[in-house]
Amino acid sequence: MLLLATVSVASAADKSDKMKPRWVTSSLPTPKSSGYIFVSAQGSGSSLEEARQRAMVNLTSKLEHERGLVINSHVEIVKRAERNSGVMKNSEFTLEASERGKQINLTCRVVDEYWERSHGVYMVTELFTVNDQNQPGKGSNADKIRLTTSYGAAPVFYSLIPGVGQFVKGSNLKGGLMLGGTAVGAAAIILCENQRATYAKKMKEHPQHFDFYRNKKANWELGRNIAIGATAAVYLYNLIDAAVAPGRRRVEVSKRRYEYSLAPVVYEDGFGIGFAMNF
């Protein structure tokens, strides 16, 4: 038990999350507003900080290659990233660049990151938003960007076919076990029921061996009922797990909404109107 616990802790320490975020394994999020893009970049190093720095360098190389920019060496770090309760607080830095001879400033933010460590080497994958300050609009500030492991009610409906909800949430091993367990249970039910029916028929065809075939029929009937109960339990667990278990972390992007309200405010020497804005 101690060995298993040690292996489990060591395995957990070799990656930032149990499951890779969805933006790592599939397409990047889509902005809802204009003026910015999502870009991912990787970096490796002997320390996590070194790997992050190389991811930043690879981001600049990617922008130069894909947009034809010339990135200056000057990078100003506005604030560094921190992860608090599983949520990445945005790290922000600016890049001075030129595009077709025109000077532009790019504001880059770290939205999320995933890292793995193998043989003492860290491999970091970071997700950035890149704002072109010369473009109209507020860029990523116009959108609400949040990290979540929730997938709503959709996985429950998908899990009407066992395991599909888990596949949707990125839990492929668990989805395979749900699907395989239900399939094995269904096969066991069919086998036991066929055997039960066979011995029920033999009870009528060979009355001289009635007790023998009755016992065989009863055994297969018990096996069928156990298989039904086990399969029903797996299927029910499949639905509950699809509803409540967290999935791969994903990035949810929505238009930022601003709400305004006016309310009377009473002071010691009079009253006035208070203005509040929620966003």
N, C-alpha and C positions, 0 to 999 in steps of 0.2 A: 504493500500500500504506500509506503514512504517513497519507494522508487517511482511509482506511478505519479504521485503528487509532484515529485521533483521534476520528472519529465514534462508534466503538464505545465508547471510554472515556467520552465525553461522555454517551452514552445511558445507560451503566451508572450514571453519577453522578446521573442524574435520577430514580432510584427506589431504594428500599432493597433490593429483591430483583428478580430477573429475572421471576419469576412472582408474582402476587398470592397470598397465603395462602388456603387453602380457606375459612377462616371469613369472609373478605371477600367471596368470590364465591358462597357458599352459606349454609346455616343455621349458627347459632352452635352451639358444643359444648353438650352436655347434661350437667349435674352428675350425679354418681352419689350424692352425699350431700345431705341437706337443709340449709337455713340459708344458702344463697347462690345467686346467679344469675350468668350471663354477660351482659354488656352491652357493646355496641360504640358508639363515639362518634367523630365526626370534628371536626377543627379545621384552620383555615388561618392562615397568617401569613407574614411576610417572612423569618422564621428558623424553624428546626426547633423551637427551644425555645418560641417564641411559638405555633406551631401546636399543640404538645403542651399548652400551658396552655389554649388555647381548646378543645381536645378535652376537657379536664377540666371546663371550664365547661359545655360541652354535655352532658357526662355528668350533671352536677347538674340541668340543665334537663330531661333525659330522665327522671330519677328523679322529679322533681317532677310531670311531666306523666303518667307511666305509673302511679306509685304514690300520687300525691296527697301527697307529702312536702313539707315546707317546709325547705329546706336553709339553714342558717346560713352566713354569710359566712366563718366561721373554718374553715380547712383546715390540718391538721397533716401535714406531709410527714415520714414516718418514715424512708424511704430511697428514693433515686432509682433509676431503671432504668439498667441497663447491659447492653449486648449483648456477649457473650463467645463467640467461635466459633459465631456464628449463633444462640445461645440467649439469650433475654431473662431477665436476673436480675430478679426481681420488684421493682418499685417499689411502695411501700405508703404510703397516706395515709388519714387518718380524716376523716369528715364528721360534723358535729353537725347533727342534723335533728329535726324534730318530726312526728309522725303522729297526727292527731286529738287534738292537745294533749298527747301523750305524747312526752317527750324520748327519742331513740334515737341510738345511735352506729353509723355504718356504716364498716366497714373495706374499703377498695378497693385492689385490686392490679392492676398492669399485667401482663398475661400475655404479650402480643405486640403488635407494631405494624408497620404498613406505611405508607410515605410516598412521595409523588411530588412532583417539583418541575417547575413549568411557568411560564416567563416570570418567574422570580424569586420565585414564590409556592409555598410548601410546603403540601401537603394531607396531613394525617396521619390515619390511621384506627387507633384503639387498641382493644384488647380488654381488658376489665376483668372481674375477679370482684368482686362486691359482697356482703359479709357483713353480715347484720343481727346485731349482737352481742346483741340481746335474744332472738333465736330460739334454741331448743335445738339442741344439736349443735355440732360444731367448724367448721362451714361448709366453706370450701375447704381448710382444713387437714386435713380428713378424707379428701380425695382427693389422688391423685397426678396432677398436671397437668404434662405435658411437651410440648415442641415436637419434631416429627419430620418428615422428608421421606421416610421409608420407608413403604411400603404393603404390605409382606409379599409373599407369593407370589400374591395374588389377581390383580394386573395381568398375570402371565404366562398365567394361564388365560384371562383376557379377551382377550389378544392372540392366541389361536388364531384369532380374527377380526382380521386385521391392523389396527393403529392403535387398537383399542378400549382396550387397556391404557394407551396414552399419553393418551387422552382421560380415562380414570379418574384419572390422576395429574395432570391439568391441562395437559399439554403438547399443546395443541390443534393447533398448527402442525405439530409433529412427527407427531402422530397422523394428520393429513390427508395428509402426505407418504407415510407408511407405507401408508395405505389406497389412496391414488391410485397410488403406485408399483406396488403389487401388482396393482391392477386393470388398469393399463396393460400390465404384464408378462403377465398372463393373456390379455388381448386379443391381444397380439402372438403368444403361443404358438398361440392358436386360428387366427389369420390365417395364420401361417406353415405350420401343419400342413394347413390347408385347401388352400393353394396347392401344397404338396408333394404332397398326395394327387391334386390335379388334374393335375399334370404326370406323376405316376406312371401315371395312367390314360391320358394322351395318349401315353405311351411305347408302350403296348400297342396303342392304336387307330391310331397313325400310325408304324409301324416305319421308314418312310423318313426320318423326322425324329428317330430314336431318340437320337442323340447330343445334338442341340439340347435336346430335352426332358429328357434325363438331366442336363445341366448346370443347367438351370432347377430341376429337382427337388433337385439337390445344394445349390444356393444357398439355396433355401427351407428345406431341412433344416438347413443350418448356422445360418440365422437363427433357426429354432425352437429349436435346442440352446442358442444364446446367450441367447435370451429365457428359456428354462427356468433356465439358470444364474443370470442376473441376478435373476429373480423369486425363486428359492430363496434367494439372498444377501440380498435385501431382507426376505424373510420371516424368515430366521434372525436378521438384525440386529434386526428388530422384536421377537422374543422375548427376545433378550439385553438390549436397551435397556429393555424392560418390567421385566426382573428387576433391573437394577443402577442405572439412571438415577434420580436423585432427582426427586421430584414436588413439587407445591405443598406448602409447609409447612402442616402441620395440627396441631391440638391434640388430644392423646390424653388422655382422662380415665379414670382407674380408681380403684377403692377402694384406699386406702393400707393396706398389710398390715404388721403388726408381727410381728417374729420375736424370740423370747426364747431365751436359752441360759444355762446354768449350767456353770461349769468350775472345777476346783480351782486355787487360786493358792498358790504356795509363797513364804513370806517368810523373811527371815533368822532371825527368832525364832519361826517357826511356820508354819501354813498356814491357809487359809480357802477360801471359796467366792466366785467372781467371777460377777457378773450382767451380761449384755450384751443390749442391745436394738438390733435393726437395723430401719430403716424407710426 
